[in-house]
Amino acid sequence: MFTSGSTWNATCVHRLRHSVPSCAPSVVFILLLELVVSETTVKRNPLMTLAARVRSQEFARFLKFAIVGGSGVVVNMGMLWLGKVFIFNAMSHQSAIAWAGFFAIAISILTNFLLNDGWTWSDRRADGVRAFLVRMGKYVLVASVAGVVQWLILQGFVHVGVHYLLSNLVGIAAGIVMNYCANNWWTFRSIAEE
């Protein structure tokens, strides 16, 4: 077992909490660590206690992200339907879906940013209009990349005959992990790290 004062422990904990570019390996590592280590060991070893705390904080953050994402799916699907049926209904079927998809993605990016900024990563926010606009710019950039992937999947699936709402759900699913990891690591980086 590692001692709590070792350099390896401090480095490991710092990387797990702050600087791992991909969130998935750190979360998987902490989950495996908790499965292997008994509660008694956790109580005796400060590193294990810290790892458990980090894991529970990140798990809570991911749950918040998932709830916000769920609301974003509702907004996205609603705006896609609204756009196709009412706003872009004068266009051809394919054009209406293309424009409605763009519209839905843009609106859901905005609502998800506001909810994630105010709730999911509220503990990492710097105050001020400039800081808000920087976070929004980063978030929109990350979400736009995921949005392009979603839009391409929507278009591709519709082209081969899959219903547009089902196609949209597949596209949304493709961007979830990328969106969380990139936003956790870059957009909402801890204030102490900037």
C-alpha positions as CSV (number, residue, x, y, z in Angstrom):
1,M,0.0,0.0,0.0
2,F,1.2,3.5,-0.8
3,T,2.0,5.9,2.0
4,S,-0.1,9.1,2.1
5,G,3.0,11.4,1.9
6,S,4.6,9.9,-1.1
7,T,5.3,11.9,-4.2
8,W,3.5,9.3,-6.4
9,N,0.3,9.8,-4.4
10,A,0.3,13.6,-4.6
11,T,1.0,13.4,-8.4
12,C,-1.6,10.8,-9.0
13,V,-4.3,12.7,-7.0
14,H,-3.4,16.0,-8.8
15,R,-3.7,14.3,-12.2
16,L,-6.9,12.6,-11.3
17,R,-8.5,15.8,-10.1
18,H,-7.2,18.4,-12.5
19,S,-5.1,17.6,-15.5
20,V,-6.1,14.4,-17.1
21,P,-7.2,15.4,-20.7
22,S,-9.6,12.5,-21.0
23,C,-12.0,12.2,-18.0
24,A,-12.9,8.5,-18.8
25,P,-9.6,6.9,-17.6
26,S,-9.6,8.8,-14.3
27,V,-13.2,7.9,-13.6
28,V,-12.5,4.3,-14.5
29,F,-9.3,4.2,-12.4
30,I,-11.2,5.6,-9.3
31,L,-14.1,3.2,-9.7
32,L,-11.7,0.2,-10.0
33,L,-9.7,1.5,-7.0
34,E,-12.9,1.6,-4.9
35,L,-13.8,-1.9,-6.0
36,V,-10.5,-3.3,-5.0
37,V,-9.9,-1.5,-1.7
38,S,-12.0,-2.4,1.3
39,E,-13.7,0.3,3.4
40,T,-11.3,-0.4,6.3
41,T,-8.3,0.4,4.0
42,V,-10.1,3.6,2.8
43,K,-10.5,4.8,6.4
44,R,-6.8,4.2,7.2
45,N,-5.3,5.7,4.0
46,P,-5.8,9.4,3.2
47,L,-5.2,8.7,-0.5
48,M,-8.0,6.2,-0.6
49,T,-10.3,8.6,1.2
50,L,-9.4,11.4,-1.2
51,A,-9.9,9.1,-4.2
52,A,-13.4,8.2,-2.9
53,R,-14.3,11.9,-2.4
54,V,-13.0,12.8,-5.9
55,R,-15.0,9.9,-7.4
56,S,-18.2,10.9,-5.6
57,Q,-17.8,14.6,-6.6
58,E,-17.2,13.7,-10.3
59,F,-20.0,11.2,-10.2
60,A,-22.4,13.9,-8.8
61,R,-21.1,16.3,-11.5
62,F,-21.7,13.7,-14.2
63,L,-25.3,13.1,-12.9
64,K,-25.9,16.8,-13.1
65,F,-24.5,16.8,-16.6
66,A,-26.8,13.9,-17.5
67,I,-29.9,15.7,-16.1
68,V,-29.0,18.9,-18.1
69,G,-28.3,16.7,-21.1
70,G,-31.7,15.0,-20.7
71,S,-33.4,18.4,-20.7
72,G,-31.3,19.3,-23.8
73,V,-32.5,16.2,-25.5
74,V,-36.1,17.3,-24.9
75,V,-35.3,20.8,-26.1
76,N,-33.4,19.5,-29.2
77,M,-36.2,17.0,-30.1
78,G,-38.9,19.6,-29.6
79,M,-37.1,22.2,-31.6
80,L,-36.4,19.7,-34.4
81,W,-40.1,18.8,-34.6
82,L,-41.2,22.4,-34.3
83,G,-38.7,23.4,-37.0
84,K,-39.7,20.7,-39.4
85,V,-43.4,20.9,-38.9
86,F,-43.9,24.7,-38.6
87,I,-40.9,26.8,-39.3
88,F,-39.3,25.1,-42.3
89,N,-42.4,23.3,-43.6
90,A,-42.4,25.1,-46.9
91,M,-39.1,23.5,-47.9
92,S,-38.5,20.0,-49.2
93,H,-38.5,17.2,-46.6
94,Q,-34.7,16.9,-46.7
95,S,-34.1,20.6,-46.5
96,A,-36.6,21.1,-43.7
97,I,-34.9,18.4,-41.7
98,A,-31.5,19.9,-42.4
99,W,-32.5,23.4,-41.3
100,A,-34.6,22.2,-38.4
101,G,-31.6,20.1,-37.2
102,F,-29.3,23.1,-37.3
103,F,-32.0,25.2,-35.4
104,A,-32.5,22.5,-32.8
105,I,-28.8,22.0,-32.1
106,A,-28.2,25.8,-31.7
107,I,-31.1,26.2,-29.2
108,S,-30.1,23.1,-27.2
109,I,-26.5,24.3,-27.1
110,L,-27.5,27.6,-25.6
111,T,-29.9,26.1,-23.0
112,N,-27.4,23.4,-22.0
113,F,-24.7,26.0,-21.6
114,L,-26.8,28.1,-19.3
115,L,-27.8,25.1,-17.1
116,N,-24.3,23.6,-17.0
117,D,-22.8,27.0,-16.2
118,G,-25.3,27.7,-13.5
119,W,-25.5,24.2,-11.9
120,T,-23.2,21.4,-13.2
121,W,-19.9,23.4,-13.0
122,S,-21.0,26.3,-10.8
123,D,-18.1,25.6,-8.4
124,R,-15.6,26.2,-11.1
125,R,-16.9,29.6,-12.3
126,A,-15.0,32.9,-12.2
127,D,-17.2,35.9,-11.8
128,G,-17.7,38.6,-14.4
129,V,-19.1,39.1,-17.8
130,R,-15.7,38.5,-19.5
131,A,-15.3,35.1,-17.7
132,F,-18.9,34.2,-18.6
133,L,-18.4,35.0,-22.3
134,V,-15.1,33.0,-22.4
135,R,-16.8,30.0,-20.9
136,M,-19.7,30.4,-23.3
137,G,-17.3,30.6,-26.3
138,K,-15.5,27.5,-25.2
139,Y,-18.7,25.6,-24.6
140,V,-20.2,26.6,-27.9
141,L,-17.0,25.5,-29.7
142,V,-17.0,22.1,-28.0
143,A,-20.7,21.6,-28.4
144,S,-20.6,22.8,-32.0
145,V,-18.1,20.0,-32.9
146,A,-20.4,17.5,-31.3
147,G,-23.3,19.3,-33.0
148,V,-21.7,18.8,-36.4
149,V,-21.3,15.1,-35.7
150,Q,-25.0,14.9,-34.6
151,W,-26.2,16.8,-37.7
152,L,-24.2,14.6,-40.0
153,I,-25.6,11.5,-38.4
154,L,-29.1,12.9,-38.6
155,Q,-28.7,13.7,-42.3
156,G,-27.1,10.3,-43.1
157,F,-29.7,8.2,-41.3
158,V,-32.6,10.2,-42.8
159,H,-31.0,9.7,-46.2
160,V,-31.1,5.9,-45.8
161,G,-34.7,6.0,-44.6
162,V,-34.6,6.1,-40.8
163,H,-37.2,8.4,-39.2
164,Y,-35.8,11.9,-38.5
165,L,-36.5,11.8,-34.7
166,L,-34.8,8.4,-34.2
167,S,-31.9,9.6,-36.4
168,N,-31.6,12.7,-34.2
169,L,-31.5,10.6,-31.0
170,V,-28.6,8.5,-32.5
171,G,-26.8,11.7,-33.3
172,I,-27.3,13.1,-29.8
173,A,-25.9,9.9,-28.2
174,A,-22.8,10.2,-30.3
175,G,-21.8,13.5,-28.8
176,I,-22.5,12.9,-25.1
177,V,-19.2,11.5,-23.9
178,M,-17.1,13.8,-26.1
179,N,-19.1,16.8,-24.8
180,Y,-18.7,15.9,-21.1
181,C,-15.0,15.1,-21.3
182,A,-14.1,18.2,-23.3
183,N,-16.2,20.6,-21.2
184,N,-15.0,19.1,-17.9
185,W,-11.3,19.3,-18.9
186,W,-11.3,22.6,-20.9
187,T,-14.4,24.8,-20.7
188,F,-15.1,24.5,-17.0
189,R,-11.5,24.0,-15.9
190,S,-11.0,24.7,-12.2
191,I,-10.3,28.4,-11.4
192,A,-7.1,27.3,-9.6
193,E,-5.8,25.8,-12.8
194,E,-6.2,28.9,-15.0
